[in-house]
């Protein structure tokens, strides 16, 4: 039966395919009659995408393109009377559309339009070139680069705009160095690790188009010039000098601390139960609940810390950006001496009969358990941690993310050091610095009130 209908279905499919472009072309004609030239153009090009040789679609595209071209030329002429630069920008957009439209039809232009278009582009290039020259004279290389780039945008190869843009760009580059953040005595590693981590994060995310002129220097160029003592406690004055010696225009310097830590103990003391299923002589299952006392000890450490950072101009030591990053972290480790037997899934905080008879009591027991072990912790997790614990278990820094996430783990009552916790919460504090550098990126030094380098006076 299907074989008999196959030729008919094929014919209908071919007719539907032919009707699609024709229908779109008809809709395009109607839209053009209503005055919606852009909708007419979209419908006509859709028709040509389906059937490039369709005569009606080609005619519809040509009619829509002609109307758009005539309208655009009139608008450009009108705009030019009031704002020639805005008219020149429209010329670029008109030219870009014509390049795309050429895939479908020939776009008709008024006689002499090419000369008028060329004149507007030349005028815009000349204006931006003059502005770039003025910006260079005013010691604004970042602004100058943008103006010279615009000149070549309107007229590729305009005069020596490309050469001047390259020179302006080299002067506009802002090189940023990081130095180890200063810390309390004995915490030098914290300052080094934070500065290095911030540098890597900012360097990886400070890219086009957000930052065009800012470059993050490799930390090695700074550390090579530092003494061993400076690696731990770098003063602000030393940071500026080190940045200058490394060839940086800006230096990021910060101070960590104080790191305040509070540690406390919490206890869960109660009776838990284990579900035991037994089979009697008749083969029937009988459930009984075996009680056992348990004590769970949680050590909780709360760390509060702060990091003040500055972005400092190395030429005169002026602060161009400053923020304070404050953070709090909480770490919890759990320990119990209770030694579970059998399947851990058989253990409950309360038995099923007690839960059914007194749900309020069950909720109270669970609330006390979670207040000690953490909201995400379960009795099975605590018992599993106890069963898998070794006598030589020790805290390792790789465990820190799990601890701060609130996971119930057994560390033999060993908590992360306060410095590790401070590092963990300050390590992601680089976002405000990145935002500061992005804001500063397009601003010339003279507009920040900073002194100008000698080579920029030429």
BALOTI-534686 format. One record per residue (C-alpha): residue in one letter; x, y, z. Coordinates in pm, whole numbers, plus 50000, padded with zeros to 5 digits. Each point is the difference from the previous one (the first is absolute). Layout:
BEGIN
AXYZ...
END
This chain:
BEGIN
X500005000050000X502805024350087X501684993349665X496825011549820X499915033050191X503765007549987X500015017949660X497045021550106X501695009550328X503175009049812X498045022149763X498275017650290X503365005850168X501425015449685X496955022349962X500295011250362X503675007949945X499185021249695X497095017250175X502155011050295X502225025349818X497105012649790X497895006150309X502855018250172X500535021649692X496295008549996X500145009950368X503095021149927X498125019249730X497105006750237X502325012250276X501745023649759X496625013849893X499205006350368X503295019050041X501924974050205X503064997549776X502124980950252X497404972950054X499624998349623X503774995149969X500094972750263X497184980749835X501555003349654X503424988050115X498414970550181X498334990949674X503325002449814X501724978950263X497514972449916X499965005549623X502825022749873X498664999449642X496355007850082X499075029649771X497345014650228X502294998350303X502815016749803X497655027949893X498755004550358X503575002150133X500975025249733X496955021850076X500604999250378X503725006949959X499315029749772X497595015150252X502454994850288X502865015049799X498025030849903X498815005350358X503494995450145X501555024549756X497365026250083X500554995450375X503775003049968X499655032249803X497615013950260X502234990050293X503085014849830X498435034750014X500074998950381X502704974650094X502464989149736X501704974550229X496694982950072X499334999949626X503384984049936X499214972750254X496774993449813X502044997449680X501994971650156X496844981950107X498445005349656X503104986249832X500054969550230X496364992749916X500675003449627X502824974550030X497594974850154X497195008749761X502274992949702X499474963050073X496385004449892X499685029249761X501605031049850X499475030950217X499345030949795X501665033150098X499245035849898X502355015549741X502955015850174X499314981750327X503414983350004X501675034449999X497785013150281X500664968650204X503755002849944X499965036750104X498194992250326X502444972150085X503005022049920X498585027650217X499454976050294X503514985849964X501455035049997X498075010450313X501084969250197X503585003749880X500055036050124X498484989850330X502634972850037X502775025049933X498495023250261X499694971950253X503664991349956X500965036250053X497875000150316X501844968650123X496994977249962X501364970249805X497004977850079X497595025449856X502385005949708X500114963049915X496224998649983X499835030449770X502674987349760X498294966049992X496735017249910X501745018949719X501134967249841X496554985550063X498465026149771X502855000449748X502384970350012X503605011749959X499135036350072X503265020150007X502284986550276X497134992450240X501004963450042X503585009150088X498835026450245X497514975650150X502794974950062X502155026450171X497085012250210X499194964350101X503544993250119X499835031150216X496514992050123X500834965250134X499634997950377X502194973150154X498824986950337X502184980850245X498984981150313X502154998250311X499434976250292X497425014050239X501295009750341X498844978050290X500504995150370X503324984650110X500154962949927X497365001749723X502205009249703X498774970649793X496435013050027X500955033549844X502054983849721X497324974549915X497215025749992X501935024249779X500974972149761X496464986649988X498505034349937X502545006949728X499164967849818X496245005250029X500095036249885X502454992949717X497784971949874X496895021749994X501305034349901X499564996749626X498475017249699X497625016749971X499895008750371X503655010450024X501895012549696X503055016350155X500614981650330X502694973250017X500744978950308X503724993750045X501394966150088X500594997250375X503524986849946X501215033849873X499045015150335X501154972050230X503464999249840X500575035250135X498784991850351X501954989950303X498974970550217X498635023250268X497935019549749X498294968149887X498214999750334X499505036550090X500135024949716X499345035950100X498075023449778X503135019549911X501874968149918X497094988249783X500115032049795X503764997449954X499824963349903X497265007049748X502035028049847X503084977949975X497914973249827X498855025149739X496455002550133X497805030849979X497774987250280X500654977050291X497384980550196X500874999450368X497904988150288X499974993450372X498344969350151X498684999050350X499514996950270X498824963949977X497654995150295X498994964550085X497554986050255X499814962850070X497314981950197X498724965150080X496504986949943X498584966750121X497234976749893X499304975350279X497074976549958X498944964349930X499844987649643X498414967849881X500894972149757X497314982049808X500394962150031X497884976849788X499774964050125X498164969249874X498224977350247X499474962449980X496915004349783X501945020949745X498385032950097X502075031550023X500095019150324X501435035050041X501605011950318X501875032350078X503284998150189X500925031550190X503535012750048X501335032050161X502035023149779X501985031950044X501005020749700X502435028650048X500275028249751X502755025849997X498955032249832X502365027849901X498875034149876X502565022449832X499535036849923X502565018249792X500475029749771X502215009649707X500645036249906X501455004449653X501205029649801X500825005249635X502925024250014X501605020549723X503724992950007X501015034449869X498855019450304X498514974550242X496455013149957X497124976650074X497754995949697X497734973250151X499414986750350X497544975750155X499564979050312X498994963549968X498474984950316X499274963050031X498744974550257X500364962349980X498844971550221X501604965650019X498564969950178X501534965950071X498224971250167X501204971650218X498334971550183X501384970450192X496904979549920X501004968549809X497164989249770X499384963449912X498294985249698X498265020249732X500185037450061X496675005049824X498354981350287X500765028250247X497455026750081X499905030050230X496574988050114X498134967849928X497094998949757X497464992750276X501225029850204X499895022449693X496414989649932X498925003650362X501855032350077X501055019249684X500775031450201X502614981050201X501534986449679X500295035149854X501615012650322X502644972549995X500775006449631X500305037450063X502544994550279X501954976049780X500185024449707X500945029150227X503114980550097X500874980749684X498815024749738X496795004349802X501214977549717X501324972250221X498244966750059X500524974150269X501204975449736X502655024649881X501325005250352X500134962650065X501674993449665X502605026750078X500614983550337X500364965649844X502455011749732X502085022150232X503614990650064X502035008150303X502485019749792X497375021349825X501175035749980X498605031549847X501305008049651X499405032349811X498324981149717X497194991950244X499215036750062X497285004949733X498074970050138X500315012650356X498805035149914X497134985349796X498644984550320X500714963649918X500114977250304X503494985150020X502094984550274X503405016050059X500724987550352X498835034250123X502515017949779X498795033049849X501505019849711X502455026750119X498565035450007X502425010849726X498724972949766X496435010750065X500935036449943X501644990849671X496964980249886X497565028650046X502325027749876X501174980849693X496855009749811X500175036550105X501675010149673X496755009849824X499925036150133X503615004449888X499194987649651X497095024449985X502285028550112X502554992049730X497274998549735X498745034350105X503525014149990X500894983649668X498735027549762X501045029250224X503225018549915X502455008250277X499575037449950X496294996350073X500914982750327X502265028850095X503114978549966X503375012649873X500914992249639X503034979149907X502805018449827X499614980749672X496365010949978X500985036549975X501434994449655
END
